[in-house]
Amino acid sequence: MKLIALALVLGAAVGYARGGRLSRLSELRVRFAPLALLGLLLQLVNPPGRWPLVMLIGSFVLLVVFIVANLRIAGFALLLLGVSMNFAVIAANGGMPVSRAAVVASGQIDTLEGLTHHRGVKHHLARPDDRLLFLGDVIAIPQPVGQVISLGDVFTYAGVGVVIAAAMRRRERSPTLAPLQEAPGVRL
């Protein structure tokens, strides 16, 4: 949560620095916004059995559909790249592998037991047989943030920042076109 808040704040700061206004965000027209909300909600639900993995994969499908429908908006290409990277590693491993070294370096040693003994669908301690491990949660962000993120998260957060900054920009007005006039010797 800390990093998404940071992405929002940095996006707004860049937007202001480029002459934008926060009120411009209300003019941003995204398509299929309920799909994004449903996709995010599905990641929070944790029923018993195999359903959590099904719901997690379903959430990524909904997020990808939402993002693809909005690729015309600045920043959504970065979102697509980030979400696709996370989706790939989660689908390949039945959950997101988390690096033990990154957990220690981020100051979250207390989470190691949960990752080791209670293999969750969304996250598990990285194992030797995990695939695409470089796309897993392997980037340590030390305290005070104290979080482990993936390369996909980096692109996703950057995409969020770009969406905010670009949406805040002042829109330039089209110059008023003067009526066409005939040039000497040329007939319109």
FIKOL-666162 format. One record per residue: x, y, z of N, C-alpha, C, CB in turn; residue number from 1. Coordinates in steps of 0.05 Angstrom, whole numbers, plus 32768, in hexadecimal, padded with zeros to 4 digits. Glycine has a CB too. Example, Ala and Ser with C-alpha at 12.3 -4.5 7.8 and 13.67 -1.06 7.14 Angstrom:
<nodes>
NODE   n.px   n.py   n.pz   ca.px   ca.py   ca.pz   c.px   c.py   c.pz   cb.px   cb.py   cb.pz   nuza
NODE   8108   7F8E   809C    80F6    7FA6    809C   8108   7FBE   809C    80E2    7FA7    80B5      1
NODE   8101   7FD3   808E    8111    7FEB    808F   8102   8001   809D    811A    7FF4    8072      2
</nodes>
This chain:
<nodes>
NODE   n.px   n.py   n.pz   ca.px   ca.py   ca.pz   c.px   c.py   c.pz   cb.px   cb.py   cb.pz   nuza
NODE   8010   7FE8   8000    8000    8000    8000   8011   8019   8000    7FED    8000    8018      1
NODE   8028   8018   800E    8039    802F    800F   8043   8037   7FF4    8051    802A    8022      2
NODE   804A   8023   7FE3    8055    802A    7FC9   8041   8034   7FB6    8063    8011    7FBD      3
NODE   8028   802A   7FB7    8014    8035    7FA5   800D   8051   7FAD    7FFA    8023    7FA6      4
NODE   800E   8057   7FC7    800A    8073    7FD0   8020   8084   7FC6    8008    8074    7FEF      5
NODE   8039   807A   7FC7    8050    8089    7FBD   804D   808E   7F9F    806A    807A    7FC3      6
NODE   8044   807A   7F90    8040    807E    7F73   802B   8093   7F6D    8038    8063    7F66      7
NODE   8016   8093   7F7D    8001    80A8    7F7A   800C   80C4   7F80    7FE9    80A2    7F8C      8
NODE   801B   80C6   7F96    8026    80E0    7F9E   803A   80EA   7F89    8033    80DF    7FBA      9
NODE   804C   80D8   7F81    8060    80E0    7F6D   8053   80E7   7F52    8075    80CA    7F68     10
NODE   803F   80D8   7F4A    8030    80DE    7F32   8023   80FA   7F33    801B    80C9    7F2C     11
NODE   8017   8100   7F4A    800B    811A    7F4E   8020   8130   7F4F    7FFB    811B    7F68     12
NODE   8037   812B   7F5B    804D    813F    7F5C   8057   8145   7F40    8064    8136    7F6E     13
NODE   805A   8130   7F30    8063    8134    7F14   804E   8143   7F04    806A    8119    7F06     14
NODE   8035   813C   7F09    801E    8149    7EFB   801E   8167   7F02    8004    813D    7F03     15
NODE   8021   816E   7F1B    8022    818A    7F23   803B   8198   7F17    8023    818D    7F42     16
NODE   8052   818B   7F17    806A    8197    7F0C   8068   819C   7EEE    8082    8184    7F12     17
NODE   8057   818D   7EE1    8053    8190    7EC4   803B   81A3   7EBE    804E    8176    7EB7     18
NODE   8032   81B1   7ED3    801D    81C4    7ECF   8001   81B9   7ED0    8020    81D2    7EB5     19
NODE   7FFE   81A1   7EDB    7FE4    8194    7EDD   7FD5   819B   7EF6    7FE8    8176    7EDC     20
NODE   7FBC   8192   7EF6    7FAA    8197    7F0D   7F9E   817C   7F15    7F95    81AC    7F07     21
NODE   7F9B   8178   7F2F    7F8E    8160    7F39   7F72   815D   7F2F    7F8F    8160    7F58     22
NODE   7F64   8173   7F2B    7F49    8173    7F22   7F46   8166   7F06    7F3D    818F    7F22     23
NODE   7F5B   8166   7EF7    7F5B    8159    7EDC   7F56   813B   7EDE    7F75    815F    7ECD     24
NODE   7F5C   812F   7EF5    7F58    8112    7EF7   7F3B   810B   7EF3    7F61    8109    7F13     25
NODE   7F29   811D   7EF9    7F0C    8117    7EF5   7F05   8115   7ED8    7EFB    812C    7F03     26
NODE   7F16   811F   7EC7    7F11    811E    7EAA   7F1C   8105   7E9D    7F1E    8137    7E9C     27
NODE   7F2B   80F5   7EAC    7F37    80DC    7EA2   7F20   80C9   7E9C    7F4C    80D0    7EB5     28
NODE   7F1E   80C0   7E84    7F09    80AD    7E7C   7F15   8091   7E78    7EFB    80B7    7E63     29
NODE   7F10   8080   7E8C    7F1A    8065    7E8A   7F02   8053   7E83    7F28    805B    7EA3     30
NODE   7F08   803E   7E74    7EF3    802B    7E6D   7EF4   8013   7E7F    7EF6    8022    7E4F     31
NODE   7EDD   8008   7E85    7EDA    7FEF    7E95   7EE7   7FF1   7EB1    7EE8    7FD8    7E86     32
NODE   7EE4   8008   7EBE    7EEF    800B    7ED9   7EE4   7FF6   7EED    7EE8    8027    7EE3     33
NODE   7ECB   7FEE   7EEB    7EC2    7FD9    7EFE   7ED2   7FBF   7EFC    7EA5    7FD3    7EF9     34
NODE   7EDD   7FB9   7EE5    7EEE    7FA1    7EE2   7F07   7FA4   7EF4    7EF6    7F9C    7EC5     35
NODE   7F13   7FBB   7EF4    7F2B    7FC0    7F05   7F24   7FBD   7F22    7F37    7FDC    7EFF     36
NODE   7F0D   7FC8   7F2B    7F05    7FC6    7F47   7F00   7FA9   7F4E    7EEC    7FD7    7F4C     37
NODE   7EF2   7F9A   7F3D    7EEC    7F7E    7F43   7F06   7F6E   7F43    7ED8    7F73    7F2E     38
NODE   7F18   7F74   7F31    7F32    7F66    7F30   7F41   7F6A   7F49    7F42    7F6F    7F18     39
NODE   7F42   7F82   7F54    7F50    7F88    7F6C   7F42   7F7B   7F84    7F52    7FA6    7F71     40
NODE   7F28   7F7B   7F85    7F19    7F6F    7F9B   7F1E   7F50   7F9B    7EFB    7F74    7F98     41
NODE   7F1F   7F44   7F84    7F24    7F27    7F83   7F3F   7F1F   7F8F    7F22    7F1D    7F66     42
NODE   7F52   7F32   7F8F    7F6C    7F2C    7F9B   7F6B   7F2C   7FB9    7F81    7F40    7F91     43
NODE   7F56   7F38   7FC4    7F54    7F3A    7FE1   7F44   7F23   7FEE    7F46    7F54    7FE9     44
NODE   7F34   7F15   7FDE    7F24    7EFF    7FE8   7F35   7EE6   7FEA    7F0B    7EFB    7FD5     45
NODE   7F32   7ED8   8000    7F42    7EC0    8004   7F32   7EA8   800F    7F59    7EC7    8018     46
NODE   7F21   7E9D   7FFD    7F11    7E86    8006   7F22   7E6C   8008    7EF9    7E81    7FF3     47
NODE   7F18   7E57   8015    7F28    7E3F    8017   7F2A   7E2F   7FFC    7F1D    7E2C    802C     48
NODE   7F3D   7E1D   7FFB    7F40    7E0B    7FE4   7F50   7E18   7FCD    7F25    7E03    7FDA     49
NODE   7F4A   7E10   7FB4    7F57    7E1A    7F9C   7F4C   7E34   7F93    7F56    7E06    7F86     50
NODE   7F36   7E3D   7F9E    7F29    7E56    7F95   7F3B   7E6E   7F96    7F10    7E5B    7FA6     51
NODE   7F4C   7E71   7FAA    7F5D    7E89    7FAB   7F6E   7E8D   7F92    7F6F    7E89    7FC3     52
NODE   7F79   7E77   7F88    7F89    7E79    7F6F   7F78   7E7F   7F57    7F99    7E5E    7F6A     53
NODE   7F61   7E73   7F56    7F4E    7E78    7F40   7F46   7E96   7F40    7F35    7E66    7F41     54
NODE   7F40   7EA0   7F58    7F38    7EBC    7F5B   7F4F   7ECF   7F54    7F2D    7EC1    7F77     55
NODE   7F67   7EC7   7F5D    7F7F    7ED8    7F57   7F83   7EDA   7F39    7F98    7ECD    7F65     56
NODE   7F83   7EC3   7F2B    7F86    7EC3    7F0E   7F70   7ED2   7F01    7F88    7EA6    7F03     57
NODE   7F57   7ECE   7F0A    7F40    7EDD    7EFF   7F44   7EFB   7F03    7F26    7ED4    7F0C     58
NODE   7F4F   7F03   7F19    7F53    7F1F    7F1E   7F67   7F2B   7F0A    7F5D    7F24    7F3B     59
NODE   7F7C   7F1C   7F04    7F8F    7F26    7EF0   7F83   7F28   7ED4    7FA7    7F14    7EEF     60
NODE   7F71   7F14   7ECE    7F64    7F16    7EB3   7F53   7F2F   7EB2    7F52    7EFC    7EAF     61
NODE   7F44   7F35   7EC7    7F33    7F4D    7EC7   7F45   7F66   7EC5    7F22    7F4E    7EE1     62
NODE   7F5B   7F67   7ED4    7F6D    7F7E    7ED3   7F79   7F82   7EB7    7F83    7F7B    7EE7     63
NODE   7F81   7F6C   7EAA    7F8C    7F6E    7E90   7F77   7F79   7E7C    7F97    7F53    7E86     64
NODE   7F5F   7F6F   7E7D    7F4A    7F79    7E6B   7F46   7F97   7E70    7F2F    7F69    7E70     65
NODE   7F44   7F9F   7E89    7F41    7FBB    7E8F   7F58   7FCC   7E84    7F3F    7FBF    7EAE     66
NODE   7F70   7FC3   7E88    7F88    7FD2    7E7E   7F89   7FD3   7E60    7FA2    7FC5    7E89     67
NODE   7F84   7FBD   7E52    7F84    7FBC    7E35   7F6F   7FCF   7E2A    7F80    7FA0    7E2A     68
NODE   7F58   7FD1   7E37    7F43    7FE2    7E2D   7F4A   8000   7E30    7F29    7FDD    7E3D     69
NODE   7F5F   8006   7E40    7F67    8021    7E45   7F84   8027   7E3C    7F64    8028    7E62     70
NODE   7F8E   8017   7E2A    7FAA    801B    7E21   7FAF   8037   7E14    7FB2    8006    7E0E     71
NODE   7F9A   8044   7E0B    7F9D    805E    7DFF   7FA5   8073   7E13    7F83    8066    7DF1     72
NODE   7FA2   806E   7E2D    7FA8    8081    7E42   7FC5   807D   7E4A    7F95    807D    7E5B     73
NODE   7FD4   8093   7E4D    7FF0    8093    7E55   7FF3   8084   7E6F    7FFB    80AF    7E57     74
NODE   8006   8072   7E70    800C    8063    7E88   8000   8046   7E88    8002    8071    7EA0     75
NODE   7FEC   8042   7E78    7FDF    8027    7E78   7FF1   8012   7E6C    7FC4    8028    7E6A     76
NODE   8003   8019   7E5A    8015    8006    7E4F   8028   7FFC   7E65    8026    8012    7E37     77
NODE   8031   800D   7E76    8042    8005    7E8D   8032   7FF3   7EA0    804D    801E    7E9C     78
NODE   8019   7FFA   7EA4    8007    7FE9    7EB5   8005   7FCE   7EA9    7FEC    7FF6    7EB9     79
NODE   8001   7FCC   7E8F    7FFE    7FB2    7E82   8017   7FA2   7E85    7FF7    7FB6    7E64     80
NODE   802E   7FAE   7E82    8048    7FA0    7E85   804B   7F95   7EA1    805F    7FB3    7E7D     81
NODE   8046   7FA6   7EB5    8048    7F9E    7ED1   8035   7F89   7ED9    8045    7FB6    7EE2     82
NODE   801C   7F8C   7ED2    8008    7F78    7EDA   800D   7F5D   7ECB    7FEB    7F82    7ED3     83
NODE   8016   7F5F   7EB2    801C    7F46    7EA3   8034   7F37   7EAF    8022    7F4D    7E86     84
NODE   8048   7F46   7EB8    805F    7F39    7EC5   8056   7F2B   7EDF    8075    7F4E    7ECC     85
NODE   8046   7F38   7EEF    803D    7F2C    7F08   802B   7F14   7F02    802E    7F40    7F19     86
NODE   801A   7F17   7EEE    8008    7F01    7EE7   8018   7EE9   7EDE    7FF5    7F0A    7ED1     87
NODE   802D   7EED   7ECE    803D    7ED7    7EC3   804A   7EC7   7EDA    8053    7EE2    7EB0     88
NODE   8057   7ED5   7EED    8065    7EC7    7F02   8051   7EB9   7F15    8077    7EDA    7F12     89
NODE   803A   7EC5   7F1A    8026    7EB9    7F2C   801A   7EA0   7F1E    8010    7ECD    7F33     90
NODE   8014   7EA2   7F05    8008    7E8B    7EF6   801D   7E75   7EF4    7FFF    7E94    7EDA     91
NODE   8036   7E7B   7EF0    804B    7E67    7EED   8050   7E58   7F07    8064    7E73    7EE3     92
NODE   804B   7E64   7F1E    8052    7E59    7F38   803B   7E54   7F4B    8066    7E6A    7F45     93
NODE   8023   7E5A   7F42    800C    7E56    7F54   800D   7E6A   7F6B    800B    7E3B    7F5F     94
NODE   8019   7E81   7F66    801C    7E96    7F7A   8036   7EA5   7F76    801B    7E8A    7F97     95
NODE   8039   7EBB   7F84    8050    7ECC    7F81   8067   7EC3   7F93    8049    7EEA    7F87     96
NODE   807E   7EBA   7F87    8095    7EB3    7F97   80A2   7ECC   7FA3    80A9    7EA2    7F87     97
NODE   80A9   7EC9   7FBD    80B5    7EE0    7FCB   80D1   7ED7   7FD4    80A4    7EE9    7FE3     98
NODE   80E5   7EE8   7FCD    8101    7EE2    7FD4   8106   7EE5   7FF2    8114    7EF4    7FC4     99
NODE   8112   7ED1   7FFE    8119    7ED2    801B   812C   7EE9   8020    8125    7EB7    8024    100
NODE   8140   7EEC   800F    8154    7F01    8012   8146   7F1D   8011    816A    7EFF    7FFD    101
NODE   8133   7F20   7FFF    8125    7F3A    7FFD   8114   7F3F   8015    8114    7F3A    7FE3    102
NODE   8108   7F2B   8020    80F7    7F2E    8038   8109   7F37   804F    80E9    7F13    8040    103
NODE   8120   7F2B   8053    8133    7F32    8068   813D   7F4F   8063    814B    7F1F    8069    104
NODE   8145   7F55   804B    8150    7F70    8045   813B   7F86   8048    815A    7F70    8028    105
NODE   8121   7F7F   8045    810C    7F93    8048   8104   7F97   8066    80F4    7F8B    8038    106
NODE   810F   7F87   8077    8109    7F89    8094   80EF   7F7C   809B    8107    7FA6    809B    107
NODE   80E6   7F68   808C    80CD    7F5A    8092   80D2   7F3D   809B    80BB    7F5A    8079    108
NODE   80E6   7F38   80AB    80ED    7F1D    80B3   80D5   7F0F   80C0    8104    7F1E    80C7    109
NODE   80C4   7F1E   80CD    80AD    7F12    80DA   8099   7F05   80C7    809F    7F27    80EB    110
NODE   809B   7F0B   80AD    8089    7EFF    809A   8093   7EE5   808E    8084    7F12    8083    111
NODE   80AD   7EDE   8094    80B8    7EC5    8089   80A9   7EAC   8092    80D6    7EC3    8091    112
NODE   80A2   7EAB   80AB    8094    7E93    80B4   807A   7E8F   80A5    808E    7E95    80D3    113
NODE   806B   7EA4   80A2    8051    7EA1    8093   8056   7E98   8076    8043    7EBC    8093    114
NODE   806B   7EA3   806A    8070    7E9B    804E   807B   7E7E   804C    8085    7EAE    8042    115
NODE   8088   7E75   8061    8094    7E5A    8061   807F   7E45   8068    80AB    7E59    8075    116
NODE   806F   7E49   807D    805D    7E35    8087   8041   7E37   807C    805D    7E35    80A4    117
NODE   8039   7E4D   8074    801D    7E51    806A   801E   7E5B   804E    800E    7E65    807C    118
NODE   8024   7E49   803C    8027    7E50    8020   800C   7E5B   8016    8030    7E38    800F    119
NODE   800C   7E75   8011    7FF4    7E82    8007   7FF3   7E81   7FE9    7FF2    7E9F    8011    120
NODE   7FDC   7E87   7FDF    7FD9    7E87    7FC2   7FE7   7E9F   7FB6    7FBB    7E86    7FBA    121
NODE   7FE3   7EB6   7FC3    7FEE    7ECE    7FB7   800C   7ED0   7FBA    7FE1    7EE6    7FC3    122
NODE   8017   7EC7   7FD1    8034    7EC9    7FD6   803E   7EAF   7FE3    803B    7EE1    7FE7    123
NODE   8056   7EA7   7FDC    8063    7E91    7FEA   8081   7E96   7FE9    805C    7E76    7FDD    124
NODE   8090   7E8B   7FFC    80AD    7E8D    7FFC   80B8   7E7F   7FE4    80B9    7E82    8017    125
NODE   80C9   7E8C   7FD5    80D4    7E82    7FBC   80E1   7E67   7FC1    80E8    7E95    7FB0    126
NODE   80DC   7E54   7FAF    80E8    7E39    7FB0   80FA   7E35   7F98    80D1    7E23    7FB1    127
NODE   810C   7E21   7F9A    811E    7E1C    7F83   8110   7E16   7F69    8131    7E06    7F8A    128
NODE   80F8   7E0A   7F6B    80E9    7E02    7F52   80D7   7E18   7F47    80D9    7DEA    7F58    129
NODE   80D7   7E30   7F54    80C7    7E46    7F4A   80D2   7E4F   7F2F    80C6    7E5D    7F5E    130
NODE   80C0   7E57   7F1D    80C8    7E60    7F03   80C4   7E7F   7F02    80B7    7E53    7EEC    131
NODE   80D3   7E8B   7EF0    80D2    7EA8    7EEB   80D7   7EB7   7F05    80B7    7EB0    7EE0    132
NODE   80E9   7EAD   7F16    80EE    7EB8    7F30   80F6   7ED6   7F2F    8103    7EA9    7F3E    133
NODE   8104   7EDE   7F19    810C    7EFA    7F16   80F4   7F0D   7F15    811D    7EFD    7EFD    134
NODE   80DC   7F02   7F0F    80C3    7F12    7F0E   80B5   7F11   7F29    80B1    7F08    7EF8    135
NODE   80BF   7F01   7F3C    80B2    7EFE    7F56   80B8   7F16   7F67    80BB    7EE5    7F64    136
NODE   80AF   7F15   7F80    80B4    7F2A    7F93   80D1   7F27   7F9D    80A0    7F29    7FAC    137
NODE   80E3   7F34   7F8F    8100    7F31    7F94   810E   7F4C   7F99    810D    7F24    7F7D    138
NODE   80FF   7F62   7F98    810B    7F7D    7F9C   8103   7F86   7FB8    8100    7F91    7F87    139
NODE   8118   7F8A   7FC9    8114    7F92    7FE4   8114   7FB0   7FE6    812A    7F86    7FF7    140
NODE   8100   7FBB   7FF4    8100    7FD7    7FFA   8102   7FD9   8018    80E5    7FE6    7FEF    141
NODE   8118   7FE4   8022    811D    7FE4    8040   8109   7FF6   804E    8139    7FEC    8045    142
NODE   810B   7FF4   8069    80FA    8006    807A   8101   8023   8074    80FF    7FFF    8098    143
NODE   80F0   8035   8076    80D6    8034    8083   80C0   8027   8072    80CD    804F    808B    144
NODE   80C4   8023   8058    80B0    8016    8047   80AD   7FF9   804E    80B6    801A    8029    145
NODE   80C4   7FEB   804F    80C4    7FCF    8057   80B2   7FBE   8047    80BC    7FCD    8073    146
NODE   80B8   7FBB   802D    80A7    7FAB    801B   80B9   7F9D   8007    8093    7FBE    800D    147
NODE   80AE   7F86   7FFD    80BB    7F78    7FE7   80A9   7F79   7FCF    80C1    7F59    7FF0    148
NODE   80B4   7F81   7FB9    80A4    7F84    7FA1   80B0   7F75   7F89    80A0    7FA2    7F9A    149
NODE   80A2   7F74   7F74    80AB    7F67    7F5B   80B0   7F7C   7F46    8095    7F53    7F51    150
NODE   80BD   7F73   7F31    80C2    7F85    7F1A   80A7   7F8E   7F0E    80D3    7F77    7F04    151
NODE   8094   7F7C   7F0E    8079    7F83    7F05   806D   7F99   7F15    8067    7F6A    7F05    152
NODE   8071   7F98   7F30    8067    7FAD    7F41   8074   7FC8   7F3A    806D    7FA7    7F5F    153
NODE   808E   7FC8   7F33    809C    7FE1    7F2C   808E   7FED   7F14    80BA    7FDB    7F26    154
NODE   8089   7FDD   7EFF    807C    7FE7    7EE7   805F   7FF0   7EED    807C    7FD2    7ED1    155
NODE   8051   7FE1   7EFE    8035    7FE8    7F05   8034   8002   7F14    8029    7FD2    7F16    156
NODE   8046   8006   7F28    8046    801F    7F37   804E   8036   7F24    805A    801D    7F4E    157
NODE   8061   8032   7F13    8069    8047    7F00   8052   804E   7EED    8081    803E    7EEF    158
NODE   8043   803A   7EE5    802C    803F    7ED4   8017   804F   7EE2    801F    8024    7ECB    159
NODE   8012   8049   7EFB    7FFF    8059    7F0B   8008   8076   7F0C    7FFC    804D    7F28    160
NODE   8021   807A   7F12    802C    8096    7F13   8029   80A4   7EF9    804A    8095    7F1B    161
NODE   802F   8097   7EE3    802C    80A3    7EC8   800F   80AA   7EC2    8038    8091    7EB2    162
NODE   7FFD   8098   7EC9    7FE0    809D    7EC4   7FD8   80B7   7ED3    7FCF    8085    7ECE    163
NODE   7FE0   80B9   7EEC    7FD9    80D1    7EFC   7FE5   80EA   7EF1    7FE2    80CD    7F1A    164
NODE   8000   80E9   7EEC    800E    8101    7EE2   8002   810A   7EC7    802C    80FB    7EDF    165
NODE   7FFE   80F7   7EB5    7FF4    80FE    7E9A   7FD7   8108   7E9B    7FF5    80E5    7E87    166
NODE   7FC7   80FD   7EAD    7FAB    8106    7EAE   7FA9   8122   7EBA    7F9B    80F2    7EBF    167
NODE   7FBD   812A   7ECA    7FBC    8144    7ED7   7FC6   815A   7EC4    7FCD    8144    7EEF    168
NODE   7FD3   8153   7EAF    7FDE    8167    7E9D   7FC9   817A   7E92    7FED    815A    7E86    169
NODE   7FD1   8192   7E8E    7FBF    81A5    7E81   7FBC   819D   7E64    7FCA    81C3    7E83    170
NODE   7FA4   819E   7E5B    7F9F    8197    7E3F   7FA3   81B0   7E2F    7F82    818C    7E3B    171
NODE   7FB2   81AD   7E1A    7FB7    81C4    7E09   7F9F   81C8   7DF6    7FD1    81C1    7DF9    172
NODE   7F98   81E1   7DF4    7F81    81E7    7DE2   7F8B   81E7   7DC5    7F75    8202    7DE9    173
NODE   7F79   81DE   7DB4    7F80    81DE    7D98   7F80   81FB   7D8E    7F6C    81CD    7D87    174
NODE   7F93   8202   7D7E    7F93    821D    7D73   7F7B   8221   7D61    7FAE    8223    7D64    175
NODE   7F70   8238   7D62    7F59    823E    7D51   7F63   8241   7D35    7F4A    8258    7D5B    176
NODE   7F57   8233   7D23    7F5F    8234    7D07   7F52   824D   7CF9    7F58    821A    7CF8    177
NODE   7F63   825B   7CEC    7F59    8272    7CDD   7F4B   8268   7CC4    7F70    8286    7CD5    178
NODE   7F37   8276   7CBA    7F2A    826D    7CA2   7F3E   826C   7C8B    7F12    8280    7C9B    179
NODE   7F3A   8259   7C79    7F4C    8256    7C62   7F48   826E   7C50    7F47    823C    7C53    180
NODE   7F5E   8279   7C47    7F5E    828F    7C34   7F6C   8287   7C1B    7F6B    82A9    7C41    181
NODE   7F62   8292   7C06    7F6F    828B    7BEC   7F89   8299   7BEA    7F5D    8292    7BD5    182
NODE   7F9D   828A   7BE2    7FB8    8296    7BDD   7FB7   82A1   7BC1    7FCF    8280    7BE0    183
NODE   7FC7   82B5   7BBC    7FC7    82C1    7BA1   7FCC   82AB   7B8C    7FDB    82D8    7B9F    184
NODE   7FBC   82AA   7B79    7FBF    8297    7B62   7FB5   827B   7B68    7FDB    8296    7B5B    185
NODE   7FAA   8276   7B80    7FA1    825B    7B87   7F83   825D   7B8E    7FB1    824F    7B9F    186
NODE   7F74   824C   7B82    7F57    824C    7B87   7F50   8234   7B98    7F47    824B    7B6C    187
NODE   7F40   8239   7BAC    7F37    8224    7BBE   7F1D   8218   7BB5    7F33    822E    7BDA    188
</nodes>
